[in-house]
Amino acid sequence: MGDILITDDEDDIRSLISDILEDEGYSCRKAGTSDECMAAIEEDPPSLMILDIWLKDSDMDGIDILKSVRRTHPDIPIIIISGHGNIEIAVAAIKQGAYDYIEKPFNIDQLMVVVGRAMETARLRAENSELRRKDASSAEMIGQSVSYKTLVSQLKKVMNSNGRVMLTGPAGSGKEVAARYIHAKSNRASAPFITVSSASIEPDRMEIVLFGRESADKGVEPGLLEQAHEGVIYFDEIADMPLGTQSKILRVLVDQAFQRVGGSDKVRVDLRVISSTNRDLQQEIRAGRFREELFHRLNVVPIPVPSLEERRDDIPVLANYFIASLNKAQGLPLRELSDETKALLQTMRWPGNVRQLRNVIERVLILGDGTGPIDPQELPSPTDGGGDSGEMTLSGSLASLPLREARELFERQYLMTQINRFGGNISRTASFVGMERSALHRKLKSLGVVTAARGGARVARVDD
């Protein structure tokens, strides 16, 4: 049921409390001095502490221990007991972070009630810590490309503001990861991060899900907005929210308050709002599917999230990250990527972006033999739902060309693919294709291919 550390300078008190609690199924340890108490905590932090204020023959009293434990193990509830207590000591203990205060001689029923509540608090704190740990892993940003660094730089600028952020980018590009990154690094990190999946909630249930409801039989059922109080509410794919709900969300943003469905009282909330969309909201506004005023309320700080196409340098890094995380979470084989596989992954098309890459890596780890580096032939073909490997089939137009023109067309497409793969970096492209940099420049010029800066990266295009 839980491990309780009892610290008191009187052996009979320690034994009495221990016997009572062990009869109720708790596991107890005992300490008679501050040194014994601190050593027990260092060896194995308990789920709960029962701590006497006055400790004879000790370098620290109960308040000193309380302060120390609150610094090093803030999630451990501490119940203070004392036979010399008064209201001033009780107030001092609570101010220093004690869970509760009991005066000796104590009532056994009172002790059991306080211990029961404190253990429930310990359980909830442990659950919250685990959730925060999972949130931190789901908020981990991975990459090294110019596009990735630009994104992270923009996210860092908005972390500790309360400004509303609109994340734009294609499906699967990592917009929710970016939103969680903002939350995890902000001064609201210890508060909830609540996701509203605008596309998956039935329109006729949207208001109940968001605002909650009050009824005679079920009482108060808090909605997602109420659950996100003091934290972040994340509207995933906001363009899919019904128009009727959009107007009510707009009112919440203005008032920071709302009414539950079936209720009459105002519920006030302190929220930071982050939204995302893979659509052009200006076009949605013109089509009458999105409210312009809501757009302006949400789009205070627009941040574009790049597609995987725009951050090809990150593909091997992301693939290795997914291999490690799938090994940890599911026990899938911990394999390496061969150099040929890294190169092929970087030349494939990824319409599903980072999400698709993760799915491909998971599939390979599940279906593979679990040994040795991952080879190119293990990657799924486009017909199997993988990325487009870029393998060229001889189309009718290509087959009808003379050899010289067909070779030029192939070389142009091949070199453009490699230049895009390396983000416009000519030196890296030349190294990969096995050419001198000056020779590659001459070849590109002869093929009518130029490079141009766009969004901090360099990409190739045909010079018409």
C-alpha positions, 0 to 999 in steps of 0.5 A: 500500500505504500512505504511510510517513514516514521521519525520520532525520538520516543521508541514507544511512539514509533512502535505504536504508530508503526503497529497501527499502520502495519495492521492496515497494510502499510509498510513502515520504517522507523528512525529515532534521530535526524541522521537516521531519518536522512540516511533512510531517505537517501537509501530509499525515499518513502511514499510518506513521512510522519515526522516529530517536531522535537528530536532529542540528540539530533543535529536537525529538528523536524522543521529543518528536516521538513525544509531539506526534504521539500528541497530534494523530494518535493513530492513526498507528503510529510505529516508533522506530529508534536506533543508540545505543539501549538498553533504557531508551530502548526502554521510554521510547518504548513508554510514550510510545505507539511501536508498536515499537523497532528498533536500528541496524544493523537486520536487513532481514527484521526491519524488513519484519516490523515495518513489515508489522504496523504497516501492518496496525495502521494499516489496522485503526485507520482502519477502526475510525475509520470505523466510529466515525464511522458509529456517531456518525451513527447515534446522532444524536438529532434533535428539539426537542419537549418529549417529545424533550427529556425523552428526551434528558435521561433518556439523559444521566443514564445515559450514564456509569453502568454501569446496565442500561437498558430502552428501551420504545416502539413499533416504529420509534420510535428505540430503537436510536438512543437506545441508540447515543446512550448508547454514543456519549456514554459512557466506553465509546464507543471500545469495540464496540456489538454488537446482538443482534436477538432476533427475527431469529436462529433460536432453535436458533442463538441460543446459538451466536450469543451465546456462540460455539463451539469445535470441532476443525475450526474452533477458537474462534469468538467469539460476540456477547457476547465481541465486545462485551467492554468495550463495550455489548451491545444486546438489540433486542426482548428479548421475542422471545428464546427462554425457554431462552436467557433463563435463560442470559443471566440467568446471564451477567448474574450471573456476567459469564462464560459457556462457548462452545458445545462449550467447557469454559473460562469466558470472562469479559466486561465488558459494559454491557447495554441492552435494548429492547422494544415489548411489555408485559413484565409481560404477557409474564411473566404469560403465561409467555413472559418470565422475571421475574428476567431482567426485573428484572435488565434493567429497572434504569433504564426509559426510554420512547421516545416515538412520533412521534405524541407528538412531532409538532413534530419531524416537519419537523425529522426530514424535513429531516434525512432529506433531507440524510442521503439526499442525502449517502449516496445522492445523492438530490435535496436538496429543501425541504419546502413549508409545506403539506407540513410541515403535512400531514406533521404531521397524518398518522398514523404507525403505523410512527413515525420509520422510516415517516417516513424511508421516505416521504421516501426514496420521495418523493425517488426518485420525484419530479422532483428539483426545487423544494420537495416538494408535498403531492400527492407524499406517498403516500396511505394505500393506497400505504403512507404515513401516513394523510393525514387526508382525510375521506371522507363516511361513512354516519354523517356523511352521515345527520346534519343539516348543523349536526351534521355541521359540528360533528363535522367541526370537533371532529375537525379542531380536535382533530387540529390541537391534537394536531399542535401538542402542545396549544399553543393559541396555535400552533393558533390561528395555524395555523387562522386564529383569535384565541386567545380565539375558539378557546377559545370554539369548543373550549368550544362543541364540548365539547373540552378540553385536558389535560397528559400526559407533558409535552405537551398533547393534546385529548380530547372532554369526555364 
